[in-house]
């Protein structure tokens, strides 16, 4: 673009001097903008790399959370089984106690009957 402006300024001769100044400023501006564009590209690549690392970290965290959730579910099942055992034992003890009371009453009746005869 600056080259085209210089060519047009040269064609215009004396009347193109102002156009030539603009062309020179355009060249200077493009020379200054090149490092800025490279800096922007470098910054964008750096940000892309950081985003990739962040994505990988988030993915790893989500995998760990899922593993923790699975362990929690397994622990819940195990605790339910553990807490169910005392209830089963309590029921068995109650049945044995009822049987013992019934046996004791029956024995008392038998002993009582034997004493009255």
Secondary structure as the mmCIF struct_conf table of DSSP 4:
data_model
#
loop_
_struct_conf.conf_type_id
_struct_conf.id
_struct_conf.beg_label_comp_id
_struct_conf.beg_label_asym_id
_struct_conf.beg_label_seq_id
_struct_conf.end_label_comp_id
_struct_conf.end_label_asym_id
_struct_conf.end_label_seq_id
HELX_RH_AL_P HELX_RH_AL_P1 UNK A 2 UNK A 12
HELX_RH_3T_P HELX_RH_3T_P1 UNK A 13 UNK A 16
HELX_RH_AL_P HELX_RH_AL_P2 UNK A 17 UNK A 116
#
